[in-house]
């Protein structure tokens, strides 16, 4: 077993990416570069805005800051390699680089699953018990919840990565633009038992995070229905609109990938679906939360005005 893993460590993999469409390499590079730039600026900007505006020092924005951090990290792990293989002739990645990309990518995805679940619980606490909200969601509890999501994501990813360490049974070609879950499983020499463990861990994480989200929203909706005024109902439900949009996009794409068989005919679809949650969604999240939030927009306006007046013509 150890000899096989040492042998695998010297392998270099070829990432095919979108090489079957050579005429689209440059346009795709420009599009993904623009998306990556917006994603990095948007997520870092969201972190800074939440940090400098005292009005945003609440549990909801504490979790949102960590969501932006996760999206920023995910973009930096996946997108640079995607951009590289679109413009170079040698589309390779080392065994160590592949496994590191897979481990950190998997950690961030699982962590974001439960970060969104924690944010759903936070909205439930804010709407269902507003008077005790700051007591219930104390800074200590918020820090523990965030630390728990990172720790759980790392532990699950370590188990999954360890189960799939043996790569490249017959070929060193990966039919993807990165070392993503479906691509790694296809290239892995691990036995069916190890792959089943990975599938069970992934499925349980998805199911548990969705159950927390659904339970939080069910209790939240029941509470909102009991509100005496329609205006209060609309206001209470509108506070969750950005979160609902985010979880719909994130979990929608992941569930879609679960339903698609990993076959030759579905490879292109899997690549574009993976682009959605690895490249596009990290860009959209800060836009969703900033465009629908007056406090964030006010902070952006103040920063822009300060910048303009500090540099007179």
C-alpha positions as CSV (number, residue, x, y, z in Angstrom):
1,X,0.0,0.0,0.0
2,X,2.8,2.4,1.0
3,X,4.7,1.6,-2.2
4,X,1.6,2.3,-4.3
5,X,1.1,5.7,-2.7
6,X,4.8,6.6,-3.1
7,X,4.5,5.7,-6.8
8,X,1.3,7.8,-7.1
9,X,3.1,10.8,-5.5
10,X,5.4,11.1,-8.5
11,X,2.6,11.2,-11.0
12,X,1.7,14.3,-13.0
13,X,-1.9,14.6,-14.2
14,X,-3.2,16.3,-17.3
15,X,-6.2,18.5,-16.8
16,X,-8.2,18.5,-20.0
17,X,-10.4,21.4,-18.9
18,X,-12.3,22.8,-21.9
19,X,-9.6,21.7,-24.4
20,X,-12.3,20.1,-26.7
21,X,-13.2,23.7,-27.6
22,X,-9.9,25.4,-28.7
23,X,-11.7,28.3,-30.2
24,X,-13.3,29.2,-26.9
25,X,-10.0,29.2,-24.8
26,X,-9.4,33.0,-25.0
27,X,-13.0,34.1,-24.6
28,X,-13.4,31.7,-21.6
29,X,-10.2,33.0,-20.1
30,X,-11.4,36.6,-20.3
31,X,-14.8,35.8,-18.9
32,X,-13.4,33.7,-16.0
33,X,-10.7,36.4,-15.3
34,X,-13.4,39.1,-15.0
35,X,-15.5,36.9,-12.7
36,X,-12.5,36.0,-10.6
37,X,-11.6,39.7,-10.2
38,X,-15.1,40.6,-9.2
39,X,-15.2,37.7,-6.8
40,X,-11.9,38.6,-5.1
41,X,-12.8,42.4,-4.9
42,X,-16.4,41.7,-3.8
43,X,-15.6,39.2,-1.0
44,X,-12.6,41.1,0.3
45,X,-14.7,44.3,0.1
46,X,-17.5,42.7,2.1
47,X,-15.1,41.6,4.8
48,X,-13.7,45.1,5.1
49,X,-17.1,46.8,5.0
50,X,-18.4,44.5,7.8
51,X,-15.3,45.2,9.8
52,X,-15.4,49.0,9.6
53,X,-19.1,49.6,10.0
54,X,-20.3,49.3,13.7
55,X,-23.9,48.8,12.5
56,X,-22.8,45.6,10.9
57,X,-21.3,44.1,14.1
58,X,-24.1,41.7,14.6
59,X,-24.3,37.9,14.5
60,X,-25.7,37.8,11.0
61,X,-22.8,39.8,9.5
62,X,-20.3,37.9,11.6
63,X,-21.4,34.8,9.8
64,X,-21.6,36.7,6.5
65,X,-18.0,37.8,6.9
66,X,-16.9,34.2,7.3
67,X,-19.0,33.2,4.2
68,X,-17.2,35.9,2.2
69,X,-13.9,34.5,3.5
70,X,-14.8,31.0,2.4
71,X,-15.9,32.2,-1.1
72,X,-12.6,34.2,-1.4
73,X,-10.5,31.2,-0.5
74,X,-12.5,28.9,-2.8
75,X,-12.0,31.2,-5.7
76,X,-8.2,31.4,-5.0
77,X,-7.9,27.6,-4.9
78,X,-9.9,26.7,-8.0
79,X,-9.9,29.7,-10.5
80,X,-6.1,30.4,-10.9
81,X,-5.5,26.8,-12.1
82,X,-8.6,27.1,-14.4
83,X,-7.2,30.3,-15.9
84,X,-3.7,28.8,-16.3
85,X,-4.9,25.7,-18.3
86,X,-6.9,28.0,-20.6
87,X,-3.7,29.8,-21.8
88,X,-0.9,27.3,-21.6
89,X,-0.2,24.3,-23.7
90,X,1.0,22.1,-20.8
91,X,-2.1,21.6,-18.7
92,X,-0.6,19.6,-15.9
93,X,-0.8,19.3,-12.1
94,X,1.3,17.3,-9.7
95,X,-0.1,14.6,-7.5
96,X,0.5,16.6,-4.4
97,X,-0.9,19.7,-6.0
98,X,-4.0,17.8,-7.1
99,X,-4.6,16.3,-3.6
100,X,-4.1,19.6,-1.9
101,X,-6.6,21.3,-4.2
102,X,-9.1,18.6,-3.6
103,X,-8.6,18.6,0.2
104,X,-8.9,22.4,0.6
105,X,-11.8,22.6,-2.0
106,X,-13.7,19.8,-0.2
107,X,-13.1,21.5,3.2
108,X,-14.4,24.8,2.0
109,X,-17.5,23.3,0.4
110,X,-18.5,21.3,3.5
111,X,-17.7,24.3,5.7
112,X,-19.9,26.5,3.5
113,X,-22.7,24.0,3.7
114,X,-22.8,24.3,7.5
115,X,-22.1,28.0,7.5
116,X,-25.3,28.5,5.5
117,X,-27.1,26.2,8.0
118,X,-25.8,28.3,10.9
119,X,-26.9,31.4,9.1
120,X,-30.4,29.9,8.7
121,X,-30.5,29.2,12.5
122,X,-29.4,32.8,13.1
123,X,-32.3,34.1,11.0
124,X,-34.7,31.8,12.9
125,X,-33.4,33.1,16.3
126,X,-33.6,36.8,15.1
127,X,-37.2,36.5,13.8
128,X,-38.7,34.0,16.4
129,X,-37.2,35.6,19.5
130,X,-36.0,39.1,18.6
131,X,-35.9,40.4,22.2
132,X,-33.5,37.7,23.3
133,X,-31.7,37.5,20.0
134,X,-28.4,39.1,21.1
135,X,-28.4,37.0,24.2
136,X,-29.2,33.8,22.4
137,X,-26.6,34.5,19.7
138,X,-23.8,35.7,22.0
139,X,-20.4,36.4,20.5
140,X,-19.0,33.3,22.3
141,X,-21.7,31.0,20.8
142,X,-21.2,32.6,17.3
143,X,-17.4,31.9,17.6
144,X,-18.0,28.3,18.7
145,X,-20.5,27.7,15.8
146,X,-18.0,29.1,13.2
147,X,-15.1,27.2,14.7
148,X,-17.2,24.0,14.6
149,X,-18.0,24.4,10.9
150,X,-14.4,24.8,10.0
151,X,-13.3,21.9,12.2
152,X,-16.0,19.6,10.9
153,X,-15.3,20.6,7.3
154,X,-11.6,19.8,7.8
155,X,-12.2,16.5,9.5
156,X,-14.6,15.3,6.8
157,X,-12.3,16.4,4.0
158,X,-9.4,14.7,5.6
159,X,-11.3,11.4,5.7
160,X,-12.5,11.7,2.1
161,X,-9.0,12.6,0.8
162,X,-7.4,9.8,2.7
163,X,-9.8,7.3,1.2
164,X,-9.0,8.5,-2.4
165,X,-5.2,8.8,-2.1
166,X,-4.5,6.2,-4.7
167,X,-4.9,7.9,-8.0
168,X,-4.4,7.0,-11.7
169,X,-5.3,3.3,-12.2
170,X,-4.9,3.3,-16.0
171,X,-4.5,6.9,-17.1
172,X,-3.1,10.2,-15.8
173,X,-5.8,12.2,-17.6
174,X,-8.4,14.1,-15.6
175,X,-11.5,15.1,-17.6
176,X,-12.0,18.3,-15.7
177,X,-10.4,21.7,-15.1
178,X,-9.5,20.9,-11.5
179,X,-9.3,18.1,-8.9
180,X,-13.0,18.2,-8.2
181,X,-14.8,15.3,-6.4
182,X,-16.3,13.6,-9.4
183,X,-13.0,13.8,-11.3
184,X,-11.0,12.5,-8.4
185,X,-13.4,9.5,-7.9
186,X,-13.2,8.7,-11.6
187,X,-9.3,8.7,-11.5
188,X,-9.0,7.0,-8.1
189,X,-7.7,3.4,-7.7
190,X,-9.3,3.1,-4.3
191,X,-11.6,0.2,-3.8
192,X,-15.4,0.4,-3.9
193,X,-15.6,0.3,0.0
194,X,-13.4,3.5,0.2
195,X,-15.4,5.2,-2.5
196,X,-18.6,4.2,-0.7
197,X,-17.3,5.9,2.5
198,X,-16.7,9.1,0.6
199,X,-20.2,9.0,-0.9
200,X,-21.8,8.4,2.5
201,X,-19.9,11.2,4.1
202,X,-20.7,13.6,1.3
203,X,-24.4,12.6,1.3
204,X,-24.7,12.9,5.1
205,X,-23.2,16.4,5.1
206,X,-25.6,17.6,2.4
207,X,-28.6,16.0,4.1
208,X,-27.7,17.3,7.6
209,X,-27.1,20.8,6.4
210,X,-30.3,20.9,4.4
211,X,-32.3,19.5,7.4
212,X,-31.0,22.3,9.6
213,X,-31.9,24.9,7.0
214,X,-35.4,23.4,6.4
215,X,-36.1,23.1,10.1
216,X,-35.0,26.7,10.7
217,X,-37.2,28.0,7.9
218,X,-40.2,25.9,8.9
219,X,-40.2,27.3,12.4
220,X,-39.4,30.8,11.0
221,X,-42.4,30.6,8.6
222,X,-44.7,29.4,11.4
223,X,-43.7,32.3,13.5
224,X,-44.1,34.8,10.7
225,X,-47.6,33.5,9.9
226,X,-48.6,34.2,13.6
227,X,-47.6,37.9,13.3
228,X,-50.6,40.2,13.6
229,X,-49.8,42.5,10.7
230,X,-49.1,41.7,7.1
231,X,-46.4,44.5,7.1
232,X,-44.6,42.8,9.9
233,X,-44.8,39.5,8.0
234,X,-43.3,41.0,4.9
235,X,-40.6,42.8,6.8
236,X,-39.6,39.7,8.8
237,X,-39.5,37.5,5.7
238,X,-37.6,40.0,3.6
239,X,-34.7,39.9,6.1
240,X,-34.0,36.3,4.9
241,X,-34.3,37.0,1.1
242,X,-30.5,37.2,0.5
243,X,-29.9,34.0,2.5
244,X,-32.7,32.2,0.6
245,X,-31.2,33.2,-2.7
246,X,-27.7,32.0,-1.6
247,X,-28.8,28.6,-0.3
248,X,-31.0,28.0,-3.4
249,X,-28.1,28.6,-5.8
250,X,-25.5,26.7,-3.7
251,X,-27.5,23.6,-2.8
252,X,-29.4,23.6,-6.1
253,X,-26.1,23.2,-8.0
254,X,-24.8,20.5,-5.6
255,X,-28.0,18.5,-5.8
256,X,-28.0,18.8,-9.5
257,X,-24.4,17.4,-9.7
258,X,-25.6,14.5,-7.4
259,X,-28.3,13.6,-9.9
260,X,-26.1,13.6,-12.9
261,X,-24.3,10.3,-13.6
262,X,-20.5,10.6,-14.0
263,X,-20.4,9.3,-17.6
264,X,-18.7,10.4,-20.8
265,X,-21.8,12.1,-22.1
266,X,-22.2,14.2,-18.9
267,X,-18.7,15.5,-18.6
268,X,-19.3,18.9,-20.2
269,X,-22.4,19.4,-18.1
270,X,-20.5,18.5,-14.9
271,X,-17.8,21.0,-15.9
272,X,-20.2,23.9,-16.4
273,X,-22.2,23.0,-13.3
274,X,-18.9,23.0,-11.3
275,X,-18.0,26.4,-12.7
276,X,-21.3,27.7,-11.2
277,X,-20.5,26.8,-7.6
278,X,-16.7,27.2,-7.8
279,X,-16.4,30.4,-9.8
280,X,-19.8,32.1,-10.3
281,X,-21.5,31.7,-6.9
282,X,-18.5,33.1,-5.0
283,X,-18.8,36.2,-7.2
284,X,-22.6,36.5,-6.8
285,X,-22.8,36.1,-2.9
286,X,-21.3,39.5,-2.1
287,X,-23.4,41.2,-4.8
288,X,-26.6,39.6,-3.4
289,X,-25.9,40.7,0.1
290,X,-24.7,44.2,-0.8
291,X,-27.4,45.1,-3.3
292,X,-30.2,44.1,-0.9
293,X,-28.8,45.7,2.2
294,X,-29.1,49.4,3.0
295,X,-26.4,49.4,5.6
296,X,-23.9,47.8,3.3
297,X,-24.8,50.2,0.4
298,X,-24.5,53.2,2.8
299,X,-21.0,52.1,3.9
300,X,-19.9,51.7,0.2
301,X,-21.2,55.2,-0.6
302,X,-19.3,56.7,2.4
303,X,-16.1,54.9,1.3
304,X,-16.5,56.1,-2.3
305,X,-17.3,59.7,-1.2
306,X,-14.3,59.7,1.2
307,X,-12.0,58.5,-1.5
308,X,-13.3,61.1,-3.9
309,X,-12.9,64.0,-1.5
310,X,-9.5,62.9,-0.3
311,X,-8.2,63.1,-3.9
312,X,-9.4,66.5,-5.2
313,X,-8.8,67.3,-8.9
